Amino acid sequence: EKVDKKDSLFKLDSVLVNILVRRTEWRLALGTLDNMLGYVEDAVKAWLKSGEDGDALIKAVVVELYSRQGKILLQAGCLPAAATVFERAHNAYQTMSPEMDTGDTVASLRGNDLILVKNVPTQILLNEGLLHFAHIDYDLAEQKFRKAVEFQRVLQRRGGECDSRECLMHDGLLDVEGNLIVPCLNNLALCALYTCRLREAIDTIETLIRENPSKYLTDTVAFNLCTLYELGSDNETSEKNKRVLQSIAKRFTLHDIGMENFRLNQ
């Protein structure tokens, strides 16, 4: 395999992993991620076409791949294995430059590649929070998720995230979630729910949507919020709230949110 084709192969493997995860083919997904970890360096070199900021991107991709493995293992109920993999992600993070989040050392990166590098500290906190949550330690999990939210807010204030237009213009080696504020706050809401603070869980997600519906109202967020409505109110009130949320999605032409995500009775 020529090095200059490794980036294309890497992208295909990434798509394959997503398909396997959706089909709950855990072993195959983990095996594909292992394979990707074996040629990350070649893939990044082929993608960048130069050595500029290659080290930063390589380490960020390694953190992302280990993080994806850890999440799969958590879904499969393999907590000790997930902890081991998350530790590998943390070790890779510790080898990155402390100035990585200032932008000075990743000046040539754009779009999703830049987001991937910038999001590494937040991703590490998310990993730790998810592990605590899986161990039913909701207080510690909440602490990690809150700190992750703070990291993302700092990035926003610094202008360390690109908008959707720039991300479309500058493709990345890996597809990324972009701003991790959504999973951070989603997980915070779950912590509130599991510690009997249902109203706080609803407020957390509603506040996020009010901040920027186009950016933060996703299919997952809609489904989770509608589930919380069902848990927190009678059928009539729940249906009313769901239809308000649906109208917001229509108002902002969010066509990727299917009807099933609003959990409507009719």
C-alpha positions, 0 to 999 in steps of 0.5 A: 500500500502506497503511503499517498493512498493511506489517507483515503483508506483511513477515511473508508475505515472510519466510515466502516467503523460507524456502520459497524457501531450502528449494527452493534458489531462491536468486535469488528468495530474494535478490530477496525479501529485497532487497524487504523491505529496501526497506520495513523502516522502514514495516514496523517502524512498523506493527508497533510502532504507536509510535515507541518503540524503532523505531530499534533494531528497524529496524537489528536487522531490517536486520542480520538481512536482510543476514545471511540474504542473506549465508548464501544467497550462501555456500550458492550459492558466491558468496563475494565477494558474501557478503562484501559483504553481510555488510559491509553488516550490519556497517555497520548494526550500527555505527550502533546504540547501544553501550548496546543490549545493556543493555536500557535502550534497548529497554525496550518490546520483548518476545519475538522483537523483543527477542531480535532486537536482543540477538542482533545482536552475536552475529550479526555474529560468526557472519557473520564466522566463516562467511565465514572458514570458507568461505575454509577459514580454520578457525582464524579461524572458530573464534575468531569462533565462540568469541567468539559463544558468549561473547556468548550466555553473557553474555546468558544470565547477564544474563537477556537472552533470553526463554523459549519461553513469553514468545516465544509470548506476544510474537510478533515481526516476524521469526521468529528462532532465539532463542538463537544458542548452537546455531548457534555451537556447531554451527559450532564443532564443524564447525571441530573436525571439519575440523581433525581433532578429531573427539572434540572435535566430538562432545563440543561437541554432546553437552555442549550437549544435556546442558545442556538437551535440550528447548532445544538438541536440534533436528533439525539438532543430532541429524542432525549429531551422528549423522553425527559418530557414524558418522565416529568409531566402528564401526557397532555403537557408532554405532548404540548412540549414535544410539539413546541420542540417540533415547531422549533425544528421546523422553524429552523429547517432542521430536516435531519431530525426525523418525526420519530425523535419527537416521540409523538403519540399521533 
